[in-house]
Amino acid sequence: MAPTLTVNGQPVEAYSDTKPTTIQYEATSDLPAVHQRALPPRPLGDHIPPRGIREPVNVPRDRGLSADPNLPHLLANVERIDLTPSLGTLLIGIQLSALTDEQKDELALLVAHRGVVFFRDQDITAEQQRELFDYYGIPELLPDPEDENAAGKPIVNGIQEQEEDYRGVYVHFKWPFADFHADSSFQANPPSFSLLRVDELPPTGGDTAWISGYGTYETLSEPLQHFADGLKAWHSSEHVYDSVLNHWGRSPQERPVETLHPVVTTHSITGYKVLNLNSGFVTRIDGLKRYESDKILELLFTHIHTAQDHRVRFRWEKNSVALWDNRATTHRATHDYAPLHRHGVRVTIKGQIPRHVPGSVSKYADAQHIRNGSEWPRNLYSY
């Protein structure tokens, strides 16, 4: 679908290199309306990216919606260890490289509910990681069409952590890369699932922590829940772009972008409400004065970062794997191993355009309702 482009309220035919370009996609029968801004690259340097802004797409139906909720194929002869009551599950005795389609569907459902699922001693290769995620949906990372060497290769992302103290980097590095974030939340279609396999790591350190968006929503006071339900926030890649260009010295291939998403979203598999904020990419709340937005975000980020009862921390071993749901969690690596380093291979897929569905409930409210002997109408949330 073709968007409407405007600069300072005036229609234009192309993105501006010096001023923000507003991008408006109207709602269709398949997709909701999308409001974005292409940020001007020229104030950040002389580099003009060759590619523009990724267009919204309609992604395939979540595979978790086809799963048996009892997980009989996935958990047969497998040890399941829930690491905390809120999120994080370790599965022992299963190889991701050998999953059946039924097991893949049930794994998607388990990850949607538990936020992140871990595996040890996996023999899966980068190519097999990509094949697994091709079953789940559309790759979030696309090869450069101008790169002939990339044709036919798996679309993966190598994670090579910085070999430096991140606190020192913050002196000149604008993006808080060591902070909690959801992968690429600034896109119109942020990733749903991400999978990371670590193949090189220091003797100790480099753990990754995840926080449940279900938990951070349900632990807000009821008045603050109602307030947050009606808000939208801007998720921006500007600081990432600036840091990659001016600190790492690389040439970004896509223009910086910011996208307006609901502060509280409804998960497309579970139907639960999620506090859809992260300090890595969210810059302001739409419609509020800047002072109001800054103070409310400070409150909500503090609420997220101090949610010890909705956090899990995973210690990596060689060939450990984490599969997590960006729609339900935020995560951060622990940069405590400089000057050593770690390396991993990550794959991601595009998720649905985030929505807030009226009538959706928190995970805690749903659990209480089920304990009382009734069940919510799940088909309400299958959008």
N, C-alpha and C positions, 0 to 999 in steps of 0.2 A: 504494500500500500504506500502511496506517495504522501509524504508529509507536507505540511505547510511551514515554510521558513520565513521568519521575520527578524529584522534587526531594528531595535528601537521602535517597534510597532509597525515598521514598513515592510511589505513583502519583498523578498529577495529570491534569486535563483540559485545561489550558492552560499556556502559558509563564508563568513567574514574571518579574515586572519587577524583582525585588530579589535573586534567587538564581539560580545556574546551573540550567538545566533539561536533564537528560540525555535524549537522543533516540536510541532504538534501533530500527533497521529490521532485521527478521529476513531471512535469505537466502531467495531464491525461485529458481525454475527459470531466471529471466532475469537476476537481479541478486544480487551478493554482499551479505552483511550490511554495514550502515553504522552507525557509531557517531559521534554528534555531540553537541555541547552548545550550546543557545541561551544566550548570555551575557546577563546582566541589563543592560538599558539604564539603569535608574534611577540607579545609582551614577555614571554618566557625564554625567548631566544630566536635565532634566525632559522631554525629548522622548521620546515612545513611538512607534516606527515603525509605520506602518499595516499593513505586511506582515510575515509571519513568516519561516520558514526555507524555502529552496527544497527541494522533495522530490527524492529520487533518481529518475532516469529511465533507461530503456533506450534508448540512442541507436542510430541506424542504423549498419549495417556500414560500416567505413572504406572510402572509395572507392579508396584506394591498394591494397587487396587485390584489386581488379578490374583493375589496371593491368598492361600488358606490362612486365616488368622491364627490357627493353632500351630503353624510352622512345622508340620510333621516331616517334610522332606529335609528341611534345613537342619533340624535339631536331632535327627535320627543318628545315633552313635556319636553325638557331638556333646562335649561338655560346655555348658553355658555358665559364665560367671558374670553377674551384674556387679560392676565395680562400685557404684553408688546407687542409692534409691532413685535418684533423679535421672541420671544419664550415664552412658558408658557401659558396654558389654564386651567381654572377651570370649571368643569362641575358640575352643581347642579341639583339634582332631579333624580339621577340614582344610582343603586346599582350594583357594579361589580359582586356580587354573582348571579345576575339574568340576565346576558346578553345573548341574542340570538347569534347564529353564525354570523348573518349579522351584529349585533352590534359589535361583537368582531373584525370582519374584518375592519369595518369602524373606530374603535378605533385605530387599528394598523396603519391605514393610517393617522389618525389625529396626532398620536404621532410622526410618521416619519416626518411630516411637521412642527409640533409645538415644537418638541424636548422633551417636558415634559407636561403631563396632570395630573391635581390634582383633588382629590375627598375628600369630607368631610363626616364624620359620616357614615363610611362604616361598614357593618355587616359581611364582608367576613372573613373567618377563614383561618388559615395557610393551611389546607388541600384544601380549595377552591382556595386559591392563587396558589397552585401547579397545581390544575386541570385546572385553567384558562391558565396557561403558558404551560401546556402540549398540549393544543389546538394550541398554537403558535409555538411550536417546541421542540427541544431536551434540557433537563435540562443541565445547565452549571455545576452544582454541582452533582456529582455522589456519591452514598453511598459507604462506605468502604466494599468491598466484604468479608472481614474477620469479619465484625461486624454482628453477627447473630441478634442482637437487632434492627438493622437498616432495616431489610427486611420488605418490605411492607409499610414503613413509608414515608410520603411526604418528598421530598428533598427540604428543606428550609434552610435559613441561618439566625440565630438570630444575630441581630446587637446590641451589648452591648457596648456603648461608654465608653471610658476610663474616670475614675473619677479622673482626674489630669489635671494640666495645661500643655497643649501641648508644650508651649515654654520651660518649664523646661525639658520635655521629650526629646526635640531635642538635649539636651546636650549629650545624649548617644544613642538616637534612630535614626537610619540611614534613615529609610523610612519616607518621609514627609507625614504622614497619614492625616494631616490636610490640605493638598494642593489639588488643582484641579486634578481630575483623571477620567478616564473612566474605569469601572469595568474590571479587569483582561485583560487589553489590551495587556499583554505579551503573551497570548495564541495564537496558530495558528488560532483558531476560537474564537475571543473575543465575549463577549455577545452582542446580538442585544438589546433586551429589558430587563429592570430590573423593578421590582415592590417592593416598600417598604411601609409597613403599620406600623405606629408608635403607640404602645399601652401603652407606659409609657414615660412621659417626664416631665421636670422641669416646674415650673410655667411660666417661660419665658426663652428664649435662646434656642440654639440648632437648629436654622433655617438651611436650606440647600439651597445653591445657585447653579444654573446651568448656563453654558455659551454655546452659540450656536457655533458649529463648522462651520455651514454655514456662520454665521456672521463674525467670525474671519478670514475666508478665503477671503470673498468678500471685507473686509475692508483693506486688504493688498494692497500696491501699485501694479500696473500692472507688473512692472519688477520683483518685489518680488514674485508675484503669479507665473510667468513663471519659476522663479528659483526653487520655492518650488515644482512645478508640477513634476520635474524630480528627486526629492530626495526620499530616504528611510531612516528610522530611526529604531534604536534598542529599543524595549520595553522589560524591564527586571523585573523579580521578585526577583532578588538577595537581594535588600535591605529589601523587605518584609520578605523573608526567614530568613535573618540574624536577623531582629528585633523580629520576632516571636520566633525564637529559643533562642536568647541570651538576649532579654529583657523581653518578656512575659513568657519565660521558658516552651514553648510548643514544641512538636515534629512534625514538618511539615511532611505530608504524601507524598508529591510530591517533586521531585528534583527542584531546582531553574532553570529557563529557561529564555532565551531571544529570541525574534522573530523579524525578519525584516519585517516591514510593510511600505507601501507608506506614505510619509508625507502628501500628498493630496490624499484622497480616493474619490470614487464615490459611493454615497448612492444607495443601491440596490432597493429602492422603489421610491424615488423622482428623482434620477438621478443627484442630485446636488453635487457639489464639497464640501468637508469637510476638514478643517485643522485638520489632525489626529495626534495631538500632545498633550501630557499632562505631566506636571512636576512631577506627582506621579510615573510614570514608565519609561518615555523615558530618556535614558542615553546618547545617542550620535547619530549623523547623519552619516550614512554609507558613506565611501569613502572620507570623509574630514579629514584633519589633526585635531588632538585633539583640538588644540587652535581654529581653525576655527569652529569646531563643537560646542565648548563651547560658543563662542561668538554669533553664529547664534541662538543657542537654547536660550541663555539669551535674545536676541532680541525678538524671537517669543513667549517665555513664558511671557515676559513683555507685549507684544501685547495682548496676551490672557487674562492675569490677569487684565488688565486695560480696557477691553471691556465693559464699563458700559452700552452702548447702545445695547448690545447683552447678557445681564444678567438678570435673574429673581431670586428673593429670596423668599422662601416660609416659612411662619410661621406655624409650625405643631400644630395641636390639637389632642386630643386623638382619635384614629381610623381614622385619615387622611391617605390618600394614594397618593403616587406619582408613576406614570408609565412613565419611560423615555427611550429614545433611545440612547444607548451608542455610536452608530455610528455617531450621529449628535451632541452630547453634551459632555461636561465634567462637573463634579459636585464636591462639597465639603461641608462637614458639618461645621457649625460654632461652635467651641469649646469655648463657652463663659459661661458655666454653672457649671464648677468645684467648689465645690466637689460633686455637684448633678450629676444625670445621666439620660439617656434616653434609651429606648429599643424599637426595632422594629423587624419585620419579613420580610425578603427579599427573592424573588425568581428571578432567571435569566434563560435565555436560550441562547444556542450557536448561534452565528451569522455566516454569510458567512466569508470566508477568505477575508480580505480587499483587494480591487483592485483599481487601478487608470485606468479609462476607457478613452482613448483619445476621444475628442469631447464632453465630459460632460461639463456642464456649472455651473456657480454660481447661487445661488437662486436669487440674485439681477438681474443678466443678464436675467434670465428666466422671471422675473416679468416685466422687461422693454420690452422684446420681445413680451410678451402677450399683454401689453398695446398698442403695435404698431399693434396689430391685427393678429399676427401669433403665432404658437405654435411649440415647439421643438418636434422631433420624440421620444416619450417616450420609445418605444420598444427597442431603442438602449441600454438602461441601465438595462434591465431585465436579469441580468446574474445569 
